Amino acid sequence: SKIFKQSFLIVGGVSLLITVFYFSFPKLVINLLYGSVYLTAAPLLGIFAVFIALYSECNLLVNFFLSIRKTRLVVLPALAALLQIVLIWFFHQSLFQVILISIGVCALLLASLLLSYWQNEKR
């Protein structure tokens, strides 16, 4: 449990630093990694980093639960994926909207996984 908590904080800290960097210098990042052809994506880079940060923490929690044989919780990511599919099916007028949906679903998944973690810790 101590290792998990440290891992959670490290992933969160690194994600926060990268997200701040992406919000601060999106054009620089895109130019360095992909070239100027993709600069139109610069306004989306920071918000996409928020999604990836949430996804990273969810991934860590799911793997933690699997490692302690709490396999029933795999239902939560499956339901989140289904919700994401349905919402994107109906609301996809822009890439920004798709990213916002992904952030919302991932935030719900993270909240439910953290709640499950705290309930597991009480036992």
N, C-alpha and C positions, 0 to 999 in steps of 0.2 A: 504494500500500500504506500509506503514511503517513496519507493522508486517510482511508482505511478504518479504520485503527486509532484515529484520533482520533474518527471517527464512532461507532465501537463503544463507546469510553469515554464519549462524550457521551450516547448513548442509554442506556447502562448507568447512568450517574450520575443522569440525569433520572428514569429508571425507579425507581431506588432511592429518590430523594427522594419521588416520588409514592407509592410503595408504603408507605414509612414514614408519610407523611401519612394515607393511607387506613387503615392499621392503627391509627393514633393517634386519628383523628377521623372514623370511618365515619358516625356519625349526622349530624354537621355537613355532610359532603359530600353525603349523600343528601338531607337536608333542603334544602340550597341548590340542588341540581341537579334533583331530581325531586319533592320535597315529602314530607310525613310519611306519605303513603299507602304508600310503599315502604320504610319503616324496618325492616320485617322482614328485608330483605336486608342490613342493616348488618353482621351477623357474617360475611358472605361477602365483603365488599368488599376487605379486605386480601388475602385468599388469592387472590381473582380478580385483583388487581393483580399478584401474583407471576406468574400465568399470562400476563397481558398483557405484562409485562416480558420474560419468556422469549420470547414470540411476537415481540416487537419486535426482539430481537436476532437471532432466526431469520430474520425478514423482511429485515433488513439484510444478513445473510450470503448469503441466496438472491439478492438483488438484486446484490450484489457479484459473485457467481459468474456470473450472467447477463451482467453488464457486461464481464467478461473472457472471455466466450464459453465458459465451462465449463458447457455446457447439460446434460450428462449428470447433473449433480447434482440436477436437478429431480425425479429419481426419489426422493430422500430425503424431501422434503416430501410427495410422493404416498404413499409407504409409511407415513409418520407419520400422515397423514390416515386412511388405511385402518385402521391400528392403533387410532387414536382412535375411529373408528366402531365397530369390533368390540368394544372394551372398554366403550364407553358402551352398546352394545346389550345386553351381559350384566350390566353393573354400573351401574345408574342409580337406586338406591333414594333418593338425595337429590341435591340440587343440589351439595352439598359434595363428594359422591363424584364427580360429573361433573367438577367443577373440579380435584379431585386427579388424576384420570385425565388431564385435559388438561395439567396441570403435568408429570406424569411423562412423557408422550409428547413434550411440547415440550422438556423437559430432555434426553431421548434424542436428539431431532433436533438440538438445539443442540450437544451433545457430538459428534455425527457430523459436523456442519457445521464445527465448530472443528477437528476432526481432519483433515478434508479441506482446510481452509484451511492448517493447518500443513504438511501434505504438499505442498501447492501452493507454499508459501513456500520449501521446501527445494530445489525445482527451479530 
